[in-house]
Amino acid sequence: IISIKDFNKVQLEQIFASTDKIMKLSPIERREICKGNGLGYLFYEPSTRTRLSFDAAMASVGGNSLGISDISSSSTKKGESLADTVRIMSNYSDVLVLRHPLDGSSRFAAEVSSKPVINAGSGTEEHPTQAIQDLFTIRKEKKKIDGLKIGIIGDLKYGRTVYSLLHGLGNYDVDVHLISPESLRIRSDSIYEIKKKLSFTESTKIEDYIDDLDVLYVTRIQKERFPDEEEYLKVKGSYVVGLDLLQKMKDDSIILHPLPRLDEISTDVDNTKNAKYFEQAEYGKHTRAALLGLILNENGF
Ligand code: CP
């Protein structure tokens, strides 16, 4: 699983159906799905949710996991290449999960790995399993994806979850509104490709759309990806979703966030019925369990 662009609507719906199925199984039934299989993870960037949810997902389907989450404690520190590290890890596992700061890293890893590779975040380009989790959350919480009005706000330049989500949404009939500071608009090199599948508007003002949205997907400004801290400071805190903004939204609208959150959603929103970002993180475990089950069982489960 390298890119969400490799999935069509039928395949996405199959993954969602498998996730629904897995959520209904008893713990004993789940443990049969990947019994005895091993997951190897390599995280060259920090992670809480993605790594732990893969760990939890693999355990829930009866497998085990091992890996490196502090790359500075690995032989990478001595100069070992990504290719060699991937080759070694693929000898110790049945499926490999990779997060790496470079665009194209997972595709490269898949070429040298003897086992399937799952992209757990590559540079600013892709985070496909996050998009699957995001689409599943929308479908679960809104009972559909087609026909929805979806706002995506924040760092649209560096946020890789945004690119994967937009390509995933391109399989559905949705109205998308992108809201960001001028300097964090979606990258021009990606616009053409996204526009082939999806039409969207762009604005700097959340007020332009807020009362019409079914889903508001909030993203963190990705400080670590700015080449210049001065530029980050100019846009830091550009948007904060608080109770005042929530009051302007439709009663049944939902707020999502891939997390981690800094200050872009105030904590007093957390206990409202519209806040679904913690459920979204929980669904990540189930969607990843379904993906592992589909990858490791040739004939499904
Ligand atoms: N959403 C997400 O990728 O979170 P982590 O960076 O904590 O894995």
Boltz pocket constraint, residues with backbone or C-beta under 6 A from the ligand:
constraints:
  - pocket:
      binder: B
      contacts: [[A, 46], [A, 47], [A, 48], [A, 49], [A, 50], [A, 51], [A, 120], [A, 121], [A, 130], [A, 258], [A, 259], [A, 260]]
      max_distance: 6.0
